[in-house]
Amino acid sequence: MQPKSRFKKPVAYYGWIGVFFLVLFALCGALYYSTLKIDYVWRWYRIPRYFIYEENVETKAFIDGEVERISRQDNTTSILVKGPTNQEVYTVEHGGLRVAEGDLIYPGDVLASYSRRRPGILIQGLWLTLKVSLIAIVFGVLIGLFGGIARISHNPAFKWLAITYIELIRGSPLLVQIFIWYFVLGTLINTLLARNNLYQISPLWFGVAALACFAGAYVAEIVRAGIQSIHRGQTEAARSLGMTYAQCMIHVILPQATRRILPPLAGQFISLIKDSSLLGIIAIRELTKATREVVTTSLQPFELWFICAILYLMLTFALSMFVQYLERRAVVT
């Protein structure tokens, strides 16, 4: 009896794995060789400051006078500055105190200073990209769900409205739609709000609306295809049991269709995260715009664009894994 081999795959399989890593290393080596030819200096040690940086916080006096009293409490220190006509109390954190009782103070003098860690511009851009994408995904799913159901409705008004919306959105570039939402609809809406002394809407929400409407059109077609893929006998059986159309759709058709539409929905949501990079054109500092600003000031395009690509990959990969988890749960249930 021959002993079992520890390697279950054929030898050729591991050989092709070696070819994969060989090609990968060759590409990396070619990139590095190219940077040497253009006299580019890699500065990876500068990258961490764009994720977390130390901010120096200073507490300055607003009046001239004398430090009357310094009292320390649990985590803070109170500085009483008494002027000729008035007095002010400044509350600062322990440490970094630059004055003592009896010192003369003038406006602009630093009373205390301390450093604290703050999220860098790349973290801020990453968070804004995640925030915008999640909100757009939620609204895109809602729009797509109702749009997909209306697309197959027997009501001509609902059906034709859904078809018009889907064809208009899918037939025009996302960049143009963002311009329309921000420069046309945004100007009209904010002008009306300003005339009525109401708060104006931030550009962020016009960007979210553009992404949500864009994704909703594609989600509507995905939902429509998923519903129509369910055999008509399921609907007939549910209606024969006395269910209404809405009950049949909610309890019978949609649960089965959900299992089939999850993979294309994942692809659409991944595209939505990447499409959020277009919002930088309307002054929304998402990840791509934040990276572009850092590249302009630091002159480190290679390192920063690689980091930007890795951050996007982290977001899309996490979303892909989450959708795969939902697929497994749907198959089990």
N, C-alpha and C positions, 0 to 999 in steps of 0.2 A: 504494500500500500504506500503510495507516494505521499510525502508530507505536503500539507496545504501551503501554498505560497502566501506570504504576507501581503503581496501586492495583488489585488483583485483585478486591476486594470491591465491590459496588455502593455508590453514594453513600449510600443509605438506611441501610446497615449502619453506616457511621461516624457517621451522624446519631443512631442509637440508642445508640451508644457515648457520644456527647455527652450524651444524655438520662440514661444511667446515672450518669455523673460529676456531672451537675447534681443529680440526686436525692440522691446521696451527700453532696455539699457542702451541700445544703439541710438534710439531717438533722443534719449536724455543726453547721451554723449555728443550727438550732433548739435543739439541746442547749446550745450556748454561750449563746444568748439566754435560755434558761430559767435557767441558772446565774446570770446577771446579775440576773434578777428575784428570785431567792431570796438574793441577796447572798452568793454562794459565791465564795471566793477559791481559784483554782487554785494549787497548790504542787508543781509537777512537780520542782523542784530538790531536794525532800526524798526523792524516790523512790530515787536511787542508794544511799543508806545502807542500804536494806533488801535490797540485793543483795550489796554488799561494804562492810564497815565496818572501822575501825581499832580494834583492841582493845589496851588498855593492860595489859601484864602486869607485875606487881610481885613481886619476891622479898623476902619478909619474914623477919626473924630470929625464931627460936623460943626462944632463950636470951639471957640477959644476959651481957655480957663485953666483950672488946676485940678489934678486928680485928688479928689477929696477922700475917697475910700475905695479899697479893693477888698471884696468879700468873696470867699470861696465856698461853694456849695458842693453837692454830690459830684456832678460831672461838669459843672460850669463855674465860671468866674464872672462876677459882676464888677464893673468899673464905673464909678460915679465921678463924672466930670462936672465941676461947678464953675459956671461962668459969671460974668458981672451981672447979667440980667436973668439968666436961666440956667438950668442944669439938665444933664442927660445921663441915662444909665445904659451902658453897653454890656451885653451878655456874650461871653465868648467861652470856648472850650478850654479845659485845662491845658497848660503848656503853651509856649510861644508868647508869653506875656512880655511886652517890650516897655512897659512903663511901671513906675512905682508911685506910691503915695507922696504927694507934694510936687510932682513934676508939672511943669507948665506945658499946656497943650495948645496947639494951633490947628485950625481946620485943615484936614488932609493928613495929619500925623497918624502913623500906624500905631494903634494901641496894642494889638496882638495879631499873631499870624500862626497858621497851622496848615499842614498839608493833608489832603485826603485823596483817596483813590476814586477816579471817575471813569466811566466807560468811554473808550475811545471812539473815534468817528466811525471806524468799521463796525464796532458793536452796535452803535446807534443806527447805522444804515442797515445792518442785518436784522435788528429788531423791527425797524419800520417795514422792511420787506416782508418779514414774517407776519406782522400785524395786518398790512394791506392785503396780503395774499389770503390769509385766513378769513378776513371779513368778506373779500370778494368771492371766495369759494362758497361760503355759507349762502350769500345772496345769489350767487350763480346757480347753486343747486336748487334753491327755491324757484327762481325764474325758470330754470330748465325743466323742473318737475311740472309746473303748471303749463309751461309752453309745450312740453311733449304730450301731455294729456289733451291740451287744446288742439294740437296738431292732428290728432286722430279722432277728434270729436265730430259728431254728426251735425252739430250746430254750425252753419256756414259762417256766422260772424266770428266765433271763436277760432274756427279752423283757418279762415282767410287772414285774420289778424296774426295768428301764430306763424303762418307761412310768410306773410309780409315781413314780420320781425326777423325771422330766421334768415331769409334771403338777403335782407338789407344788411344785417350785421355780418353775415359770413361773406358777403360780396364786397366789403370795403376793408381796408387795412386797419389794424388796431391803432396805429399811429394817427391816422386821420380821425378816428373816433375820439381819441383822447383830445385832439385839438378842438373838435366840435364841442365836447363836454366842457372843456375848460374855457376856451375863448368865446364860444357862442352862447351855450346854455349857461355857463358860469357867469358871464357878463350880464346876461338878462336877469338871472335869478338874483344875483347880488345887488344889481341896480334897483330892482323892485324892493328888496329887503332894506336897502339903505334909505329909500324914499319913505318907508314906513317905520324908520328908526328901529329896525330889528338887526340882530346879529347876522353878519355875513358868513357864508359857508367857506370853510377852509379849502384850499386846492386839493388837500388830501382826499376829501370825500368825493370830489369830482373824478379824481383818479380811480377811486374804488368803484364808483358808478360805471365808469368806462370799462374797467376790467370785469365787473360782475355782468354787465349786459353782454359783453363780448363772449364770456364763458357760458352764459346762460343759453345763447343760441346753439352752441355746440352740444351742451348738455341736453337741450331739448331734443335734438336729433338722436342722441344716444338713448334717451329715455323712450322716445318713440320707437326706435328699433328694438329695444328690449321688450317693450310691451307687445309689439307685433310678433315677436319671436315666440311668445307663449301661445300654445295651441288654442284655437277658438273653442274647443270643447270645454276648456276650463271655465270660460265665461258662461257658456250655455249651462254647464252644470251648476254654477253659482246662481244664475238667474232662475233656474228651475227650483232651487231651494228657497226662493222668495227674497233673495238679496236684491237690493237696488244696485244701480250702476256704480254709485260711489262706494257702497259696501263691497261689491265685487272687486273694484279696483284696489281698495285699501287692504282687504283681508286675503285676497286670492292672487291677483295678477301682480301687483307691485312687489310683494315678498319674493315671488319667483323671478321676476325680472331683475330685481336688485342683484342677485347672484351673477347674472350675465352681464350687467352693465358696469360692475365694479372695475374690471381691468381697463376698459376704455375711459372710464371716469378718472382713474389714476393718471393715465396719460394726459388727459385734458388738464388736470390740476397741476401736474408737473410743468406743462407748458405755460400755465397761468403764472406760476412762480417766476419762471424765466421771463415772461412777457412784462412782469412788473418793473423790469429794468427800464422800460420806456417812459416811466413816470418821471424820470429825471428831467425831461424836457419841459415840465410844468413846475419846476422848482421844488420838487419833492425829493428830499435827500435820502433815497433808498440806497441799497448797497452799491449799485453801479455808479451812481452819481457821487456817493461818498468816496469810492475808490478813485474816481476821476479827479476829484478835488485833491486827494492826497498825492496822486501822481503828479499833478501840476505843481504842487509845492515842494515835493521831495525829489522829483526826477528819478523815481525808481519804478519804471513801468513793468519790468519783468517780474519782480518779486510780488508787487501789489496785484497785478492782474492774475497771477497764479493763485494768490491767496483768495482773490474774489471768486475765481472759478471753483476753488475747493469749498468755499462757504456755500455757494449755490448747490454744489454737489451734495453737501451735508443736508441741506433742506430737502432737496428732491429725493435723496436716498431714504431719509427718514419717512417722508410721505409715502414712498413706494413700499417700505416695510410695513407701515401701518395699514395700507390698503390690502397687502397680502395677508396680514393678520385678520382683517375683516372678511376676506374671502374664505379663509380657513374656518372662521366662526360660522359663516353662512352655510358652508358645506356640511358642517357638523349638525347644525340646527335644521 
